[in-house]
Amino acid sequence: MEISRATSQDAAELTEMALAAKRHWGYPERWMELWRKELTITPQLAAEGEVWVAEEDGAKLGFYALSPSGRELEHLWVRPERLGEGVGRALFFHALSRAAELGAETLLIESDPNAEGFYVRMGAAKIGERVAELDGRERVLPLLAAKTRH
């Protein structure tokens, strides 16, 4: 598996991957539509942002995106059929390394509740919660932080 920078040509495939990964958790289709904009990877973001893709034999397995400062993990998605194979772990540790290169000492993560356990297993610590409303329902989103240097 190799991890390399995304290109503008990757945007549509990465967007579909993010939607498929989010859909994996069984969210209602209405919610998926409400999340579509924030799960969309634009060609500009893919080309100019901190977006990195894991590939194996030419197939994209997962990706992550950092904020421009490197202080926040904005995306980390793995194809549902590749969960549990170490792709997420490789992407997460690559993200920590890249964040450190950008000068961040800590990587902040606003997690989907279903992904909190993954981040904790990777060494992140829960530092709080953010309450969000979606479609008239309250959702509690875990806030985590991981040190970029050990």
N, C-alpha and C positions, 0 to 999 in steps of 0.2 A: 504494500500500500504506500502510495506517495501522497504528500500534501503539498499543494501548490496554489498560487494565487488564482482567483477566478478571473474570467474575462467577461466582456459584455455579452459574448455569445452564450455564456453559461446561464444568464439571468432567468430565462423562461424555465429551464430544467430545474434550477435551484428553487424557484418559486413553487413549482409542482411538487418538489421533494418536501418542502416545508409544509405545504398543505396536506400531503399524504401522511407525513409524520404526525401532524396535529390531529388529523382525522383518525389516526390509529387509536387514539384514546376514547373514541366513541362519542365525541361531542356532536350535538345536533347540527344538522346542515345549516340551519339559520345562523348559528354561532360561527360556523366556518365562513359564511359570507360576510359576517360582521368583522371577522379577523383578516379577510382577504387582503386589505390594503397593507396592514402591518406585516403580513407574511410575504408580501411581494418584494422580490429582489429586482430592482431596476437595472437596466444595462449600465447606467452611470455608476450606481453603487458597486456593481460587480467589477467594473473596470477601474474605478478610482478609490474604492473603499478598502477596508481591511477585511476582505472576504477571501476565505481559503477553503479549498475543496480537497477531500480525500478521494483518490481514485485508485482503482485496481484493474489492470488489463483494459484500460480505456473506459471503464464504467464508473460513474460518479456514485459514491457510497454515502456521502454526507458532506456537510459544510458548516462553517461557523462564520460569524461576522462580529467584529469588535466596533465599538464607537471610535470616531477618529482619534480620540485621546488615548485609546487602549485601556480605558478604565472600566468599561462596561461590556459585558457579553450581550450582544443584541440578538444573536441567533446561534443556535447549535442544533442541527437536525441531522438525523440519520434515517436512511430508507428503512421503513418498518421491517422489511424482510431481512435486514442486516443487523437488527438489534441484537445485542448480546455477543457480538463477535469482536469487540474491542475497537470498533470504529469511533464511537463516541469518546472513549478514553483517549485515543490517539489525538483526536481533534481538540479535546479539552486541554491536554497537556501542551499541545502546540499553541493553543490560544494563550495559555499562561506564559509561555516563552515569548510569544510575540508581544503580549502586553508589557512584559518586562523590558523588551527591546525598545518599546515606545515610552518607557519611563514610568510606567505604573507599578506601584508596589503592591496594590491590591486590585483584584478583578471583582467587580460587583455584578451580581446576577439576580435578575428578577425572574424567578422560575415559574414554569407551569407547575401546579401542584403535583402532577404525575411524575415530574422529572426531579423533584426535590431529593429523593433518595439517591439518585445517580450522582448529583452534585456533592452530597454529603460523603458518599463512598469515594469520591475523587479528592476529598480533603477540604471542601468548602464548609464554612460554618454558617449556621443560620444567624442572621443579625436582626431580623425583624419580619414584618409582614406589611403588605399593602392591600387594602381593601378596595376592590374595584367593583363597579356595577356593570353587568352585561345583560341586556335584554330583560331588565327589571329584576335581575337576581344578583345577590351579593356573591362575589368570589374573593377568596383570601389567597393572595399570591405570596409565596415565601420569598424573602430577600436574603441572599447569601453573599458571602465574600470569601475569596480564596487568595492566599498570598501568592505572588508571582515568583518570589524567590524563596527557596527553602534553606 
